[in-house]
Amino acid sequence: MAALADSHPANVRRSPGDVQRRSLVLRLLSVLFASLVFSILAEWLGIAFFWPESGAGHSAGMLQREVEYLNQDFRTTVFGNDPAIAITSLAGRAYYYTFQWTRIEDALSWFGNQFGLYSYTLAVGIIAQLFLVRLGILTFSLPVFVLFATVGITSGLAMRDIRRWSGGREFGGVYHSAKRIAPKALVLAWFIYLALPVSLHPNAIILPCAVLFGLNLLIISASYKKYL
């Protein structure tokens, strides 16, 4: 009986790789959810104190400008031609199944009409669409991060070889510090862009963050121990 209990699927121990992947997925989902909540709260504060005359029109204008950025500058990527159409289509489909198919949109509309908070509840749906569009932009911009990461790692390894053959010093503390910062910096870049309460061109956020990510990987590669 004990052997049968030990062989039950519920008692099978997860490998460290499975645990790490599950933890990474949960962290990613928590960051996405936190950025969505933060952007909604920021829009509500704006409606209450900064742009009460515009109401939900402020978020609608942000969404329109983000779509215009897509149509103007995101015409071709490694994923194929016309990514703007793909991003807006995927964002619209995700919004439909999340808010319209589940009737959450109707519930928010009813709640807003009943309690005089229509601008606030309307802004929730618009911010959710803006969030999905920005998430699509970040997804299609991943090759930029990969490019800068490749350049950073390659340059860092070249610097490591120079340090190794010239008798340079070890930088263990720098390596471990940079290694801890790398994933946090990437997550922070995603959070800032997704939760931004104003509309900016995606390149103003994505390119600087990709450069900093590449520099971080350069430091990690260059300060890695000389001898394996």
C-alpha positions in Angstrom: 0.0 0.0 0.0 2.9 2.3 0.8 4.5 1.6 -2.5 1.2 2.4 -4.3 0.8 5.6 -2.4 4.3 6.7 -3.3 3.7 6.0 -7.0 0.5 8.1 -7.1 0.9 11.1 -9.4 0.1 13.5 -6.6 3.1 12.3 -4.7 5.5 12.5 -7.6 8.2 15.1 -6.8 8.5 18.0 -9.3 11.9 18.5 -10.8 13.7 21.8 -10.0 13.3 22.8 -13.6 9.5 22.4 -13.5 9.3 24.4 -10.2 11.4 27.2 -11.8 9.3 27.3 -14.9 6.1 27.4 -12.9 7.4 30.1 -10.7 8.5 32.1 -13.7 5.0 31.8 -15.3 3.3 32.9 -12.0 5.6 35.9 -11.7 5.0 36.9 -15.3 1.2 36.7 -14.8 1.4 38.6 -11.5 3.4 41.4 -13.2 0.9 41.6 -16.1 -2.1 41.7 -13.6 -0.4 44.3 -11.4 0.4 46.5 -14.4 -3.2 46.3 -15.6 -4.6 47.2 -12.1 -2.1 50.0 -11.7 -3.0 51.5 -15.1 -6.7 51.4 -14.3 -6.2 53.0 -10.9 -4.0 55.7 -12.5 -6.8 56.4 -15.0 -9.3 56.7 -12.3 -7.1 59.1 -10.4 -6.8 61.1 -13.6 -10.5 61.3 -14.1 -11.0 62.3 -10.5 -8.3 65.0 -10.3 -6.4 65.7 -13.5 -8.8 65.4 -16.5 -12.3 65.3 -15.1 -13.7 67.2 -18.1 -12.3 64.5 -20.5 -13.5 61.5 -18.4 -13.0 58.2 -20.3 -12.2 60.3 -23.4 -8.6 60.5 -22.1 -8.1 56.7 -22.2 -9.9 56.5 -25.6 -7.5 59.1 -27.0 -4.5 57.1 -25.7 -5.9 53.9 -27.3 -6.3 55.8 -30.6 -2.8 57.1 -30.5 -1.3 53.7 -29.8 -3.1 52.3 -32.8 -1.8 55.1 -34.9 1.7 54.4 -33.8 1.2 50.8 -34.9 -0.2 51.8 -38.3 2.6 54.3 -38.9 5.8 52.5 -37.8 5.0 48.8 -37.2 4.6 47.7 -40.8 7.1 44.8 -41.0 8.7 42.5 -38.4 10.4 39.1 -38.3 6.9 37.7 -37.6 5.7 38.8 -41.0 4.1 41.8 -42.7 1.5 44.1 -41.2 2.0 43.3 -37.5 -0.4 46.2 -36.7 -3.3 44.2 -38.1 -2.2 41.1 -36.2 -1.8 43.0 -32.9 -5.1 44.8 -33.1 -6.9 41.6 -34.2 -5.5 39.6 -31.3 -6.2 42.4 -28.8 -9.8 42.7 -30.0 -10.3 38.9 -29.8 -8.8 38.7 -26.3 -11.0 41.6 -25.2 -14.1 40.0 -26.6 -13.6 36.7 -24.8 -12.5 38.4 -21.6 -15.0 41.2 -21.3 -17.8 40.8 -23.8 -18.3 37.0 -23.9 -18.2 36.8 -20.1 -20.7 39.8 -19.9 -18.2 41.7 -17.7 -18.6 44.7 -20.0 -22.4 44.7 -19.5 -22.0 44.4 -15.7 -19.6 47.3 -15.6 -21.9 49.4 -17.7 -24.9 48.6 -15.4 -22.9 49.4 -12.3 -21.7 52.7 -13.8 -25.2 53.8 -14.7 -26.6 52.8 -11.4 -24.1 54.6 -9.2 -23.1 57.6 -11.5 -19.7 56.2 -12.3 -20.1 55.6 -16.0 -16.8 57.3 -16.9 -14.9 55.2 -14.5 -16.4 51.9 -15.6 -16.1 52.8 -19.3 -12.4 53.6 -18.7 -11.9 50.1 -17.4 -12.8 48.5 -20.8 -10.8 51.1 -22.7 -7.7 50.7 -20.5 -8.0 46.9 -20.9 -7.9 47.3 -24.7 -5.0 49.6 -24.4 -3.2 47.1 -22.2 -3.8 44.3 -24.7 -2.5 46.4 -27.6 0.7 47.3 -25.6 1.1 43.7 -24.7 1.0 42.8 -28.3 3.6 45.5 -29.1 5.9 44.1 -26.5 5.5 40.6 -27.8 6.3 41.6 -31.3 9.3 43.6 -30.0 11.0 40.6 -28.4 13.4 40.3 -31.3 14.8 43.7 -30.4 15.6 42.4 -26.9 17.1 39.3 -28.4 19.3 41.3 -30.7 20.7 43.5 -28.0 21.1 40.5 -25.7 23.1 38.7 -28.4 25.4 41.8 -28.9 25.8 42.2 -25.2 26.7 38.6 -24.6 29.1 38.4 -27.5 30.9 41.6 -26.5 31.0 40.5 -22.9 32.6 37.1 -23.7 35.2 38.9 -25.9 36.0 41.2 -22.9 36.2 38.1 -20.6 38.7 36.4 -22.9 40.8 39.5 -23.0 40.7 39.7 -19.2 41.5 36.0 -18.9 44.6 36.0 -21.1 45.9 39.3 -19.8 45.7 38.2 -16.2 42.9 40.5 -15.2 41.1 40.3 -11.8 37.9 38.4 -11.0 34.7 40.3 -10.5 32.5 37.8 -8.6 30.5 40.5 -6.8 29.8 42.4 -10.0 28.8 39.3 -11.8 26.3 38.2 -9.1 24.9 41.7 -8.7 24.3 42.0 -12.4 22.8 38.5 -12.6 20.2 39.5 -10.0 19.4 42.8 -11.7 18.9 41.4 -15.3 15.5 39.7 -14.9 14.2 42.5 -12.7 15.2 45.2 -15.2 13.4 43.3 -18.0 10.3 42.9 -15.9 10.4 46.6 -14.8 10.6 47.6 -18.5 7.4 45.7 -19.3 5.6 47.0 -16.2 6.5 50.6 -16.9 5.2 50.4 -20.5 2.1 48.5 -19.7 1.1 50.7 -16.8 2.1 54.1 -18.3 -0.8 56.5 -17.8 0.1 58.6 -20.9 0.6 57.7 -24.5 4.2 57.5 -25.7 5.7 56.1 -28.9 6.7 52.5 -28.1 10.3 53.1 -29.3 10.7 55.7 -26.5 10.3 52.8 -23.9 11.4 49.7 -25.7 14.7 50.8 -27.3 16.2 52.3 -24.1 15.1 49.2 -22.1 16.6 46.9 -24.7 19.9 48.8 -24.6 20.0 48.6 -20.8 19.2 44.9 -21.0 22.0 44.3 -23.4 24.5 46.3 -21.3 23.4 44.3 -18.3 24.2 41.0 -20.1 27.5 42.5 -21.3 28.5 43.1 -17.7 27.4 39.5 -16.7 29.4 38.0 -19.6 32.4 40.2 -19.1 32.6 39.6 -15.3 32.0 35.8 -15.4 34.8 33.8 -13.8 37.9 33.4 -15.8 38.2 29.6 -15.4 35.4 27.1 -15.7 
